C-alpha cells in the first residue's frame, strides 16, 4: 500500500517485436505483467494493451493476449492433448477446429510423441512448452511470458528461445520477463 513498485514506467512495444523486462526478484516484472494482463488492477496511471485500456476494456485486453506465468498452469491428470482440447473448447472452437489447433500446437512445441501421456509424467521443460502452447490456442496477437525459462535445463532454454523467436517472426508481439542477461540479449 505504501510502497511504490512501478512508478514512472513508460514503454511502447512495436507490433511483431520482443521486449524483455530484465531485473532481479522483486523488481516489479511480474507485477507489470499482472497489470497488463488484467489480473491486478493498477493503483494509478494508464496502461493500454492492443489499444485497449486495461481497466475500462479488460475483456478486450484478455481477448487480445496469451499469458504464460512463471509456473506451468496445466492439469497433470489430463494428457497434453486433453489439456489443449479442453482449452480450445473453452474458447468455443468447434470440435474439428479444436482438434486441428491442438495438433498444430503439439507439433509447434515438439510434444507430438508425448501428446497422449498424462502431463504429470512430463519433465519441467515439457510442461513449460505445453503451457506456452495453451497460451497460443486462440492465436493471440500479444503474448506475455513471465520468466518462461525458469527451471529449464540449457537445451530446453534454447528450444524455448527458438519458439519465442518463431512466434515474433510470425507477427506476435511478445513481452517477457527474465532474470537472465543472456536471455534478454539473445531475444
Steps between C-alpha positions, in 0.01 A plus 500: 500500500775746589768362267529635147591205282452612141527875524605666175474206262438618145541262210367427157554167328502490121274235342684182410791572732636348819556714808674346799458651845822414680542523875558317826229347718276769642569754223132511393519291182221262595290786640530674162384186318215449747376858445533484122314167491221639725573261786587789732340846485744791495486754782552782254623600158387362168581181315386390157542163334420473130341842530269395784497652849586225750244631749208616284535243220633200688300246298646636175848485649453136606371414152821644353756318712652167584664463841754252626578547867807402700355160579335269248122523533416156366290214633738217584231232487401582143717423201668783311247453223208511746631819662512673162164363386332612822635853464408514132144404586492767772593747226195364315691348211298232322607144570668475159680834541606408854652174373678680216638773726606243760694305237665818369610610846626158605720502189610859561617427856640157411267295720337273240663186642385585853155629406309205647700466820376650827668836554612393847752274320648795306833662582506862611598614152217304341249654741630850418466431126145370551419809707627719216289303251193554720557876494504484118171312450312811385798628293525825698684795346668577834673250726619560856766258622589532866843342545432231237830316551509485880607153606586380151821322409727667239364293208139576594586871536640506146188324374275753677703789356456358150123472552481858627697633202278300264186651655639852450608417143140399434369837620434453871597778738676357804568654839705272720660527839832347590775507759759386248710752305592239236133429439416869460795544264417189299136594452 
